């Protein structure tokens, strides 16, 4: 799993970006990829898995540390 923090979060649209500590890369994520019950806020430290999609790198299985 990778570790990073929520760089940007749009609560109304249900998506955001995580900046990864390991590779200084931003990963897109959708609220559907967040573990149930986790409330997202900017600056929150999280761990996640990454997957490569047609749109680029995305985060999944997002959870807090």
PDB file of N, CA, C, O and CB in Angstrom:
ATOM      1  N   UNK A   1       0.837  -1.189   0.000  1.00  0.00           N
ATOM      2  CA  UNK A   1       0.000   0.000   0.000  1.00  0.00           C
ATOM      3  C   UNK A   1       0.875   1.242   0.000  1.00  0.00           C
ATOM      4  O   UNK A   1       1.979   1.257   0.545  1.00  0.00           O
ATOM      5  CB  UNK A   1      -0.949   0.003   1.213  1.00  0.00           C
ATOM      6  N   UNK A   2       0.354   2.267  -0.620  1.00  0.00           N
ATOM      7  CA  UNK A   2       1.046   3.548  -0.669  1.00  0.00           C
ATOM      8  C   UNK A   2       0.489   4.445   0.431  1.00  0.00           C
ATOM      9  O   UNK A   2      -0.607   4.211   0.940  1.00  0.00           O
ATOM     10  CB  UNK A   2       0.895   4.218  -2.069  1.00  0.00           C
ATOM     11  N   UNK A   3       1.248   5.467   0.788  1.00  0.00           N
ATOM     12  CA  UNK A   3       0.847   6.418   1.812  1.00  0.00           C
ATOM     13  C   UNK A   3       0.914   7.821   1.221  1.00  0.00           C
ATOM     14  O   UNK A   3       1.828   8.148   0.465  1.00  0.00           O
ATOM     15  CB  UNK A   3       1.747   6.297   3.078  1.00  0.00           C
ATOM     16  N   UNK A   4      -0.067   8.642   1.578  1.00  0.00           N
ATOM     17  CA  UNK A   4      -0.089  10.021   1.106  1.00  0.00           C
ATOM     18  C   UNK A   4      -1.099  10.827   1.892  1.00  0.00           C
ATOM     19  O   UNK A   4      -1.534  10.424   2.971  1.00  0.00           O
ATOM     20  CB  UNK A   4      -0.409  10.080  -0.387  1.00  0.00           C
ATOM     21  N   UNK A   5      -1.471  11.984   1.336  1.00  0.00           N
ATOM     22  CA  UNK A   5      -2.473  12.808   1.998  1.00  0.00           C
ATOM     23  C   UNK A   5      -3.441  13.351   0.961  1.00  0.00           C
ATOM     24  O   UNK A   5      -3.117  13.462  -0.222  1.00  0.00           O
ATOM     25  CB  UNK A   5      -1.811  13.961   2.787  1.00  0.00           C
ATOM     26  N   UNK A   6      -4.635  13.686   1.429  1.00  0.00           N
ATOM     27  CA  UNK A   6      -5.663  14.231   0.547  1.00  0.00           C
ATOM     28  C   UNK A   6      -5.250  15.645   0.165  1.00  0.00           C
ATOM     29  O   UNK A   6      -5.237  16.548   1.001  1.00  0.00           O
ATOM     30  CB  UNK A   6      -7.074  14.217   1.231  1.00  0.00           C
ATOM     31  N   UNK A   7      -4.920  15.823  -1.083  1.00  0.00           N
ATOM     32  CA  UNK A   7      -4.457  17.118  -1.592  1.00  0.00           C
ATOM     33  C   UNK A   7      -5.643  18.007  -1.966  1.00  0.00           C
ATOM     34  O   UNK A   7      -5.627  19.217  -1.741  1.00  0.00           O
ATOM     35  CB  UNK A   7      -3.533  16.921  -2.813  1.00  0.00           C
ATOM     36  N   UNK A   8      -6.661  17.387  -2.538  1.00  0.00           N
ATOM     37  CA  UNK A   8      -7.842  18.118  -2.999  1.00  0.00           C
ATOM     38  C   UNK A   8      -9.049  17.214  -2.830  1.00  0.00           C
ATOM     39  O   UNK A   8      -8.978  16.016  -3.106  1.00  0.00           O
ATOM     40  CB  UNK A   8      -7.690  18.583  -4.488  1.00  0.00           C
ATOM     41  N   UNK A   9     -10.167  17.793  -2.373  1.00  0.00           N
ATOM     42  CA  UNK A   9     -11.381  17.006  -2.171  1.00  0.00           C
ATOM     43  C   UNK A   9     -12.597  17.854  -2.492  1.00  0.00           C
ATOM     44  O   UNK A   9     -12.792  18.912  -1.893  1.00  0.00           O
ATOM     45  CB  UNK A   9     -11.462  16.471  -0.723  1.00  0.00           C
ATOM     46  N   UNK A  10     -13.422  17.401  -3.437  1.00  0.00           N
ATOM     47  CA  UNK A  10     -14.665  18.075  -3.802  1.00  0.00           C
ATOM     48  C   UNK A  10     -15.824  17.220  -3.285  1.00  0.00           C
ATOM     49  O   UNK A  10     -16.230  16.247  -3.920  1.00  0.00           O
ATOM     50  CB  UNK A  10     -14.765  18.301  -5.363  1.00  0.00           C
ATOM     51  N   UNK A  11     -16.335  17.602  -2.139  1.00  0.00           N
ATOM     52  CA  UNK A  11     -17.385  16.816  -1.481  1.00  0.00           C
ATOM     53  C   UNK A  11     -18.653  16.736  -2.331  1.00  0.00           C
ATOM     54  O   UNK A  11     -19.310  15.696  -2.370  1.00  0.00           O
ATOM     55  CB  UNK A  11     -17.716  17.420  -0.117  1.00  0.00           C
ATOM     56  N   UNK A  12     -18.995  17.824  -3.006  1.00  0.00           N
ATOM     57  CA  UNK A  12     -20.214  17.844  -3.822  1.00  0.00           C
ATOM     58  C   UNK A  12     -20.130  16.903  -5.020  1.00  0.00           C
ATOM     59  O   UNK A  12     -21.122  16.272  -5.385  1.00  0.00           O
ATOM     60  CB  UNK A  12     -20.490  19.256  -4.304  1.00  0.00           C
ATOM     61  N   UNK A  13     -18.954  16.806  -5.632  1.00  0.00           N
ATOM     62  CA  UNK A  13     -18.781  15.938  -6.800  1.00  0.00           C
ATOM     63  C   UNK A  13     -18.325  14.533  -6.422  1.00  0.00           C
ATOM     64  O   UNK A  13     -18.446  13.605  -7.222  1.00  0.00           O
ATOM     65  CB  UNK A  13     -17.782  16.554  -7.755  1.00  0.00           C
ATOM     66  N   UNK A  14     -17.797  14.371  -5.199  1.00  0.00           N
ATOM     67  CA  UNK A  14     -17.403  13.050  -4.721  1.00  0.00           C
ATOM     68  C   UNK A  14     -16.082  12.534  -5.260  1.00  0.00           C
ATOM     69  O   UNK A  14     -15.907  11.325  -5.405  1.00  0.00           O
ATOM     70  CB  UNK A  14     -18.451  12.087  -5.056  1.00  0.00           C
ATOM     71  N   UNK A  15     -15.146  13.432  -5.559  1.00  0.00           N
ATOM     72  CA  UNK A  15     -13.837  13.004  -6.046  1.00  0.00           C
ATOM     73  C   UNK A  15     -12.749  13.930  -5.540  1.00  0.00           C
ATOM     74  O   UNK A  15     -13.020  15.032  -5.061  1.00  0.00           O
ATOM     75  CB  UNK A  15     -13.819  12.955  -7.573  1.00  0.00           C
ATOM     76  N   UNK A  16     -11.504  13.461  -5.654  1.00  0.00           N
ATOM     77  CA  UNK A  16     -10.377  14.267  -5.224  1.00  0.00           C
ATOM     78  C   UNK A  16      -9.065  13.674  -5.687  1.00  0.00           C
ATOM     79  O   UNK A  16      -9.025  12.780  -6.533  1.00  0.00           O
ATOM     80  CB  UNK A  16     -10.378  14.413  -3.724  1.00  0.00           C
ATOM     81  N   UNK A  17      -7.981  14.197  -5.109  1.00  0.00           N
ATOM     82  CA  UNK A  17      -6.645  13.741  -5.450  1.00  0.00           C
ATOM     83  C   UNK A  17      -5.837  13.493  -4.184  1.00  0.00           C
ATOM     84  O   UNK A  17      -5.932  14.233  -3.206  1.00  0.00           O
ATOM     85  CB  UNK A  17      -5.937  14.763  -6.350  1.00  0.00           C
ATOM     86  N   UNK A  18      -5.043  12.434  -4.231  1.00  0.00           N
ATOM     87  CA  UNK A  18      -4.135  12.089  -3.148  1.00  0.00           C
ATOM     88  C   UNK A  18      -2.719  12.310  -3.655  1.00  0.00           C
ATOM     89  O   UNK A  18      -2.364  11.836  -4.733  1.00  0.00           O
ATOM     90  CB  UNK A  18      -4.347  10.611  -2.660  1.00  0.00           C
ATOM     91  N   UNK A  19      -1.905  13.030  -2.882  1.00  0.00           N
ATOM     92  CA  UNK A  19      -0.491  13.169  -3.223  1.00  0.00           C
ATOM     93  C   UNK A  19       0.268  12.082  -2.475  1.00  0.00           C
ATOM     94  O   UNK A  19       0.208  12.000  -1.249  1.00  0.00           O
ATOM     95  CB  UNK A  19       0.056  14.602  -2.863  1.00  0.00           C
ATOM     96  N   UNK A  20       0.976  11.257  -3.218  1.00  0.00           N
ATOM     97  CA  UNK A  20       1.692  10.113  -2.657  1.00  0.00           C
ATOM     98  C   UNK A  20       3.050  10.549  -2.112  1.00  0.00           C
ATOM     99  O   UNK A  20       3.787  11.272  -2.782  1.00  0.00           O
ATOM    100  CB  UNK A  20       1.871   9.010  -3.721  1.00  0.00           C
ATOM    101  N   UNK A  21       3.381  10.109  -0.897  1.00  0.00           N
ATOM    102  CA  UNK A  21       4.671  10.429  -0.277  1.00  0.00           C
ATOM    103  C   UNK A  21       5.824   9.740  -0.998  1.00  0.00           C
ATOM    104  O   UNK A  21       6.917  10.300  -1.087  1.00  0.00           O
ATOM    105  CB  UNK A  21       4.667  10.023   1.198  1.00  0.00           C
ATOM    106  N   UNK A  22       5.597   8.536  -1.514  1.00  0.00           N
ATOM    107  CA  UNK A  22       6.668   7.729  -2.100  1.00  0.00           C
ATOM    108  C   UNK A  22       7.170   8.254  -3.437  1.00  0.00           C
ATOM    109  O   UNK A  22       8.377   8.292  -3.677  1.00  0.00           O
ATOM    110  CB  UNK A  22       6.198   6.324  -2.274  1.00  0.00           C
ATOM    111  N   UNK A  23       6.254   8.657  -4.306  1.00  0.00           N
ATOM    112  CA  UNK A  23       6.661   9.012  -5.660  1.00  0.00           C
ATOM    113  C   UNK A  23       6.265  10.430  -6.099  1.00  0.00           C
ATOM    114  O   UNK A  23       6.404  10.776  -7.272  1.00  0.00           O
ATOM    115  CB  UNK A  23       6.080   8.030  -6.610  1.00  0.00           C
ATOM    116  N   UNK A  24       5.775  11.243  -5.165  1.00  0.00           N
ATOM    117  CA  UNK A  24       5.393  12.634  -5.460  1.00  0.00           C
ATOM    118  C   UNK A  24       4.403  12.728  -6.617  1.00  0.00           C
ATOM    119  O   UNK A  24       4.398  13.712  -7.357  1.00  0.00           O
ATOM    120  CB  UNK A  24       6.634  13.460  -5.783  1.00  0.00           C
ATOM    121  N   UNK A  25       3.582  11.723  -6.770  1.00  0.00           N
ATOM    122  CA  UNK A  25       2.593  11.674  -7.848  1.00  0.00           C
ATOM    123  C   UNK A  25       1.204  11.876  -7.245  1.00  0.00           C
ATOM    124  O   UNK A  25       0.958  11.505  -6.097  1.00  0.00           O
ATOM    125  CB  UNK A  25       2.672  10.317  -8.629  1.00  0.00           C
ATOM    126  N   UNK A  26       0.300  12.468  -8.026  1.00  0.00           N
ATOM    127  CA  UNK A  26      -1.082  12.633  -7.601  1.00  0.00           C
ATOM    128  C   UNK A  26      -1.922  11.496  -8.151  1.00  0.00           C
ATOM    129  O   UNK A  26      -1.787  11.118  -9.314  1.00  0.00           O
ATOM    130  CB  UNK A  26      -1.640  13.991  -8.059  1.00  0.00           C
ATOM    131  N   UNK A  27      -2.793  10.952  -7.309  1.00  0.00           N
ATOM    132  CA  UNK A  27      -3.686   9.866  -7.690  1.00  0.00           C
ATOM    133  C   UNK A  27      -5.127  10.326  -7.548  1.00  0.00           C
ATOM    134  O   UNK A  27      -5.532  10.779  -6.478  1.00  0.00           O
ATOM    135  CB  UNK A  27      -3.426   8.606  -6.831  1.00  0.00           C
ATOM    136  N   UNK A  28      -5.897  10.215  -8.610  1.00  0.00           N
ATOM    137  CA  UNK A  28      -7.321  10.522  -8.589  1.00  0.00           C
ATOM    138  C   UNK A  28      -8.035   9.458  -7.757  1.00  0.00           C
ATOM    139  O   UNK A  28      -7.644   8.291  -7.771  1.00  0.00           O
ATOM    140  CB  UNK A  28      -7.906  10.590 -10.037  1.00  0.00           C
ATOM    141  N   UNK A  29      -9.085   9.862  -7.030  1.00  0.00           N
ATOM    142  CA  UNK A  29      -9.931   8.871  -6.364  1.00  0.00           C
ATOM    143  C   UNK A  29     -11.372   9.362  -6.349  1.00  0.00           C
ATOM    144  O   UNK A  29     -11.642  10.563  -6.349  1.00  0.00           O
ATOM    145  CB  UNK A  29      -9.432   8.593  -4.920  1.00  0.00           C
ATOM    146  N   UNK A  30     -12.274   8.415  -6.336  1.00  0.00           N
ATOM    147  CA  UNK A  30     -13.709   8.682  -6.258  1.00  0.00           C
ATOM    148  C   UNK A  30     -14.195   8.165  -4.915  1.00  0.00           C
ATOM    149  O   UNK A  30     -13.616   7.227  -4.367  1.00  0.00           O
ATOM    150  CB  UNK A  30     -14.493   8.013  -7.449  1.00  0.00           C
ATOM    151  N   UNK A  31     -15.240   8.757  -4.383  1.00  0.00           N
ATOM    152  CA  UNK A  31     -15.766   8.365  -3.081  1.00  0.00           C
ATOM    153  C   UNK A  31     -16.105   6.875  -3.024  1.00  0.00           C
ATOM    154  O   UNK A  31     -16.077   6.277  -1.949  1.00  0.00           O
ATOM    155  CB  UNK A  31     -16.998   9.187  -2.752  1.00  0.00           C
ATOM    156  N   UNK A  32     -16.421   6.278  -4.158  1.00  0.00           N
ATOM    157  CA  UNK A  32     -16.742   4.850  -4.182  1.00  0.00           C
ATOM    158  C   UNK A  32     -15.515   3.980  -3.886  1.00  0.00           C
ATOM    159  O   UNK A  32     -15.659   2.792  -3.598  1.00  0.00           O
ATOM    160  CB  UNK A  32     -17.330   4.471  -5.541  1.00  0.00           C
ATOM    161  N   UNK A  33     -14.319   4.557  -3.953  1.00  0.00           N
ATOM    162  CA  UNK A  33     -13.075   3.822  -3.689  1.00  0.00           C
ATOM    163  C   UNK A  33     -12.575   4.026  -2.256  1.00  0.00           C
ATOM    164  O   UNK A  33     -11.484   3.580  -1.902  1.00  0.00           O
ATOM    165  CB  UNK A  33     -11.992   4.257  -4.676  1.00  0.00           C
ATOM    166  N   UNK A  34     -13.382   4.703  -1.441  1.00  0.00           N
ATOM    167  CA  UNK A  34     -13.036   4.968  -0.047  1.00  0.00           C
ATOM    168  C   UNK A  34     -13.721   3.935   0.837  1.00  0.00           C
ATOM    169  O   UNK A  34     -14.884   3.595   0.617  1.00  0.00           O
ATOM    170  CB  UNK A  34     -13.444   6.412   0.369  1.00  0.00           C
ATOM    171  N   UNK A  35     -13.005   3.440   1.831  1.00  0.00           N
ATOM    172  CA  UNK A  35     -13.585   2.456   2.746  1.00  0.00           C
ATOM    173  C   UNK A  35     -14.839   3.037   3.398  1.00  0.00           C
ATOM    174  O   UNK A  35     -14.846   4.206   3.784  1.00  0.00           O
ATOM    175  CB  UNK A  35     -12.553   2.032   3.829  1.00  0.00           C
ATOM    176  N   UNK A  36     -15.895   2.241   3.524  1.00  0.00           N
ATOM    177  CA  UNK A  36     -17.157   2.707   4.115  1.00  0.00           C
ATOM    178  C   UNK A  36     -16.955   3.291   5.514  1.00  0.00           C
ATOM    179  O   UNK A  36     -16.211   2.749   6.331  1.00  0.00           O
ATOM    180  CB  UNK A  36     -18.161   1.556   4.179  1.00  0.00           C
ATOM    181  N   UNK A  37     -17.630   4.402   5.764  1.00  0.00           N
ATOM    182  CA  UNK A  37     -17.582   5.047   7.067  1.00  0.00           C
ATOM    183  C   UNK A  37     -16.470   6.064   7.245  1.00  0.00           C
ATOM    184  O   UNK A  37     -16.447   6.779   8.246  1.00  0.00           O
ATOM    185  CB  UNK A  37     -17.450   4.025   8.102  1.00  0.00           C
ATOM    186  N   UNK A  38     -15.549   6.144   6.296  1.00  0.00           N
ATOM    187  CA  UNK A  38     -14.435   7.085   6.401  1.00  0.00           C
ATOM    188  C   UNK A  38     -14.860   8.451   5.884  1.00  0.00           C
ATOM    189  O   UNK A  38     -15.327   8.573   4.752  1.00  0.00           O
ATOM    190  CB  UNK A  38     -13.206   6.572   5.621  1.00  0.00           C
ATOM    191  N   UNK A  39     -14.700   9.475   6.710  1.00  0.00           N
ATOM    192  CA  UNK A  39     -15.017  10.845   6.289  1.00  0.00           C
ATOM    193  C   UNK A  39     -13.745  11.478   5.756  1.00  0.00           C
ATOM    194  O   UNK A  39     -12.719  11.499   6.436  1.00  0.00           O
ATOM    195  CB  UNK A  39     -15.616  11.693   7.471  1.00  0.00           C
ATOM    196  N   UNK A  40     -13.816  11.988   4.546  1.00  0.00           N
ATOM    197  CA  UNK A  40     -12.662  12.557   3.856  1.00  0.00           C
ATOM    198  C   UNK A  40     -12.564  14.056   4.119  1.00  0.00           C
ATOM    199  O   UNK A  40     -13.573  14.761   4.144  1.00  0.00           O
ATOM    200  CB  UNK A  40     -12.750  12.286   2.345  1.00  0.00           C
ATOM    201  N   UNK A  41     -11.342  14.529   4.313  1.00  0.00           N
ATOM    202  CA  UNK A  41     -11.087  15.972   4.413  1.00  0.00           C
ATOM    203  C   UNK A  41      -9.681  16.252   3.877  1.00  0.00           C
ATOM    204  O   UNK A  41      -8.798  15.397   3.952  1.00  0.00           O
ATOM    205  CB  UNK A  41     -11.234  16.479   5.901  1.00  0.00           C
ATOM    206  N   UNK A  42      -9.488  17.432   3.346  1.00  0.00           N
ATOM    207  CA  UNK A  42      -8.177  17.804   2.806  1.00  0.00           C
ATOM    208  C   UNK A  42      -7.141  17.780   3.920  1.00  0.00           C
ATOM    209  O   UNK A  42      -7.415  18.176   5.053  1.00  0.00           O
ATOM    210  CB  UNK A  42      -8.226  19.206   2.140  1.00  0.00           C
ATOM    211  N   UNK A  43      -5.947  17.310   3.578  1.00  0.00           N
ATOM    212  CA  UNK A  43      -4.849  17.235   4.531  1.00  0.00           C
ATOM    213  C   UNK A  43      -4.803  15.939   5.321  1.00  0.00           C
ATOM    214  O   UNK A  43      -3.832  15.686   6.035  1.00  0.00           O
ATOM    215  CB  UNK A  43      -4.937  18.373   5.473  1.00  0.00           C
ATOM    216  N   UNK A  44      -5.836  15.112   5.206  1.00  0.00           N
ATOM    217  CA  UNK A  44      -5.895  13.842   5.935  1.00  0.00           C
ATOM    218  C   UNK A  44      -4.873  12.865   5.377  1.00  0.00           C
ATOM    219  O   UNK A  44      -4.752  12.724   4.160  1.00  0.00           O
ATOM    220  CB  UNK A  44      -7.309  13.234   5.862  1.00  0.00           C
ATOM    221  N   UNK A  45      -4.133  12.185   6.256  1.00  0.00           N
ATOM    222  CA  UNK A  45      -3.171  11.179   5.820  1.00  0.00           C
ATOM    223  C   UNK A  45      -3.911   9.867   5.579  1.00  0.00           C
ATOM    224  O   UNK A  45      -4.715   9.434   6.405  1.00  0.00           O
ATOM    225  CB  UNK A  45      -2.032  10.994   6.872  1.00  0.00           C
ATOM    226  N   UNK A  46      -3.633   9.247   4.447  1.00  0.00           N
ATOM    227  CA  UNK A  46      -4.333   8.025   4.058  1.00  0.00           C
ATOM    228  C   UNK A  46      -3.358   7.000   3.488  1.00  0.00           C
ATOM    229  O   UNK A  46      -2.236   7.328   3.103  1.00  0.00           O
ATOM    230  CB  UNK A  46      -5.432   8.338   3.032  1.00  0.00           C
ATOM    231  N   UNK A  47      -3.815   5.753   3.445  1.00  0.00           N
ATOM    232  CA  UNK A  47      -3.093   4.706   2.731  1.00  0.00           C
ATOM    233  C   UNK A  47      -4.039   4.200   1.647  1.00  0.00           C
ATOM    234  O   UNK A  47      -5.259   4.274   1.795  1.00  0.00           O
ATOM    235  CB  UNK A  47      -2.623   3.535   3.702  1.00  0.00           C
ATOM    236  N   UNK A  48      -3.471   3.686   0.560  1.00  0.00           N
ATOM    237  CA  UNK A  48      -4.289   3.295  -0.581  1.00  0.00           C
ATOM    238  C   UNK A  48      -3.517   2.365  -1.503  1.00  0.00           C
ATOM    239  O   UNK A  48      -2.288   2.300  -1.469  1.00  0.00           O
ATOM    240  CB  UNK A  48      -4.762   4.529  -1.351  1.00  0.00           C
ATOM    241  N   UNK A  49      -4.259   1.658  -2.314  1.00  0.00           N
ATOM    242  CA  UNK A  49      -3.692   0.868  -3.403  1.00  0.00           C
ATOM    243  C   UNK A  49      -3.818   1.706  -4.671  1.00  0.00           C
ATOM    244  O   UNK A  49      -4.687   2.573  -4.761  1.00  0.00           O
ATOM    245  CB  UNK A  49      -4.418  -0.533  -3.555  1.00  0.00           C
ATOM    246  N   UNK A  50      -2.965   1.453  -5.637  1.00  0.00           N
ATOM    247  CA  UNK A  50      -3.068   2.190  -6.898  1.00  0.00           C
ATOM    248  C   UNK A  50      -3.330   1.228  -8.039  1.00  0.00           C
ATOM    249  O   UNK A  50      -2.922   0.067  -8.012  1.00  0.00           O
ATOM    250  CB  UNK A  50      -1.787   3.005  -7.167  1.00  0.00           C
ATOM    251  N   UNK A  51      -4.014   1.736  -9.030  1.00  0.00           N
ATOM    252  CA  UNK A  51      -4.304   0.966 -10.228  1.00  0.00           C
ATOM    253  C   UNK A  51      -4.154   1.891 -11.433  1.00  0.00           C
ATOM    254  O   UNK A  51      -4.392   3.095 -11.338  1.00  0.00           O
ATOM    255  CB  UNK A  51      -5.736   0.335 -10.168  1.00  0.00           C
ATOM    256  N   UNK A  52      -3.764   1.322 -12.548  1.00  0.00           N
ATOM    257  CA  UNK A  52      -3.626   2.107 -13.778  1.00  0.00           C
ATOM    258  C   UNK A  52      -4.884   1.900 -14.610  1.00  0.00           C
ATOM    259  O   UNK A  52      -5.266   0.769 -14.911  1.00  0.00           O
ATOM    260  CB  UNK A  52      -2.339   1.697 -14.586  1.00  0.00           C
ATOM    261  N   UNK A  53      -5.518   3.004 -14.974  1.00  0.00           N
ATOM    262  CA  UNK A  53      -6.721   2.945 -15.793  1.00  0.00           C
ATOM    263  C   UNK A  53      -6.465   3.676 -17.108  1.00  0.00           C
ATOM    264  O   UNK A  53      -5.370   4.187 -17.342  1.00  0.00           O
ATOM    265  CB  UNK A  53      -7.936   3.561 -15.043  1.00  0.00           C
ATOM    266  N   UNK A  54      -7.473   3.718 -17.951  1.00  0.00           N
ATOM    267  CA  UNK A  54      -7.345   4.440 -19.217  1.00  0.00           C
ATOM    268  C   UNK A  54      -7.124   5.929 -18.993  1.00  0.00           C
ATOM    269  O   UNK A  54      -6.538   6.610 -19.835  1.00  0.00           O
ATOM    270  CB  UNK A  54      -8.584   4.225 -20.076  1.00  0.00           C
ATOM    271  N   UNK A  55      -7.597   6.434 -17.851  1.00  0.00           N
ATOM    272  CA  UNK A  55      -7.454   7.863 -17.536  1.00  0.00           C
ATOM    273  C   UNK A  55      -6.189   8.179 -16.751  1.00  0.00           C
ATOM    274  O   UNK A  55      -5.896   9.347 -16.495  1.00  0.00           O
ATOM    275  CB  UNK A  55      -8.652   8.337 -16.754  1.00  0.00           C
ATOM    276  N   UNK A  56      -5.439   7.155 -16.369  1.00  0.00           N
ATOM    277  CA  UNK A  56      -4.216   7.382 -15.603  1.00  0.00           C
ATOM    278  C   UNK A  56      -4.237   6.619 -14.288  1.00  0.00           C
ATOM    279  O   UNK A  56      -5.052   5.718 -14.091  1.00  0.00           O
ATOM    280  CB  UNK A  56      -4.024   8.869 -15.338  1.00  0.00           C
ATOM    281  N   UNK A  57      -3.339   6.988 -13.399  1.00  0.00           N
ATOM    282  CA  UNK A  57      -3.242   6.313 -12.108  1.00  0.00           C
ATOM    283  C   UNK A  57      -4.388   6.743 -11.197  1.00  0.00           C
ATOM    284  O   UNK A  57      -4.704   7.927 -11.085  1.00  0.00           O
ATOM    285  CB  UNK A  57      -1.887   6.611 -11.442  1.00  0.00           C
ATOM    286  N   UNK A  58      -5.002   5.756 -10.549  1.00  0.00           N
ATOM    287  CA  UNK A  58      -6.104   6.030  -9.627  1.00  0.00           C
ATOM    288  C   UNK A  58      -5.877   5.287  -8.325  1.00  0.00           C
ATOM    289  O   UNK A  58      -5.235   4.237  -8.295  1.00  0.00           O
ATOM    290  CB  UNK A  58      -7.460   5.629 -10.247  1.00  0.00           C
ATOM    291  N   UNK A  59      -6.413   5.849  -7.250  1.00  0.00           N
ATOM    292  CA  UNK A  59      -6.339   5.232  -5.940  1.00  0.00           C
ATOM    293  C   UNK A  59      -7.602   4.435  -5.672  1.00  0.00           C
ATOM    294  O   UNK A  59      -8.691   4.808  -6.107  1.00  0.00           O
ATOM    295  CB  UNK A  59      -6.126   6.287  -4.853  1.00  0.00           C
ATOM    296  N   UNK A  60      -7.445   3.327  -4.947  1.00  0.00           N
ATOM    297  CA  UNK A  60      -8.585   2.529  -4.519  1.00  0.00           C
ATOM    298  C   UNK A  60      -8.276   1.998  -3.124  1.00  0.00           C
ATOM    299  O   UNK A  60      -7.136   2.069  -2.665  1.00  0.00           O
ATOM    300  CB  UNK A  60      -8.883   1.360  -5.526  1.00  0.00           C
ATOM    301  N   UNK A  61      -9.283   1.471  -2.459  1.00  0.00           N
ATOM    302  CA  UNK A  61      -9.134   0.980  -1.084  1.00  0.00           C
ATOM    303  C   UNK A  61      -8.531   2.057  -0.174  1.00  0.00           C
ATOM    304  O   UNK A  61      -7.647   1.776   0.635  1.00  0.00           O
ATOM    305  CB  UNK A  61      -8.253  -0.286  -1.061  1.00  0.00           C
ATOM    306  N   UNK A  62      -9.019   3.282  -0.320  1.00  0.00           N
ATOM    307  CA  UNK A  62      -8.513   4.411   0.465  1.00  0.00           C
ATOM    308  C   UNK A  62      -8.990   4.288   1.911  1.00  0.00           C
ATOM    309  O   UNK A  62     -10.185   4.126   2.162  1.00  0.00           O
ATOM    310  CB  UNK A  62      -8.975   5.764  -0.147  1.00  0.00           C
ATOM    311  N   UNK A  63      -8.059   4.363   2.856  1.00  0.00           N
ATOM    312  CA  UNK A  63      -8.409   4.315   4.279  1.00  0.00           C
ATOM    313  C   UNK A  63      -7.446   5.202   5.064  1.00  0.00           C
ATOM    314  O   UNK A  63      -6.372   5.554   4.576  1.00  0.00           O
ATOM    315  CB  UNK A  63      -8.371   2.850   4.817  1.00  0.00           C
ATOM    316  N   UNK A  64      -7.843   5.557   6.283  1.00  0.00           N
ATOM    317  CA  UNK A  64      -6.986   6.434   7.083  1.00  0.00           C
ATOM    318  C   UNK A  64      -5.879   5.617   7.756  1.00  0.00           C
ATOM    319  O   UNK A  64      -5.951   4.391   7.847  1.00  0.00           O
ATOM    320  CB  UNK A  64      -7.822   7.194   8.147  1.00  0.00           C
ATOM    321  N   UNK A  65      -4.876   6.320   8.213  1.00  0.00           N
ATOM    322  CA  UNK A  65      -3.755   5.665   8.882  1.00  0.00           C
ATOM    323  C   UNK A  65      -3.962   5.789  10.373  1.00  0.00           C
ATOM    324  O   UNK A  65      -3.139   5.310  11.153  1.00  0.00           O
ATOM    325  CB  UNK A  65      -2.389   6.282   8.454  1.00  0.00           C
TER     326      UNK A  65
END
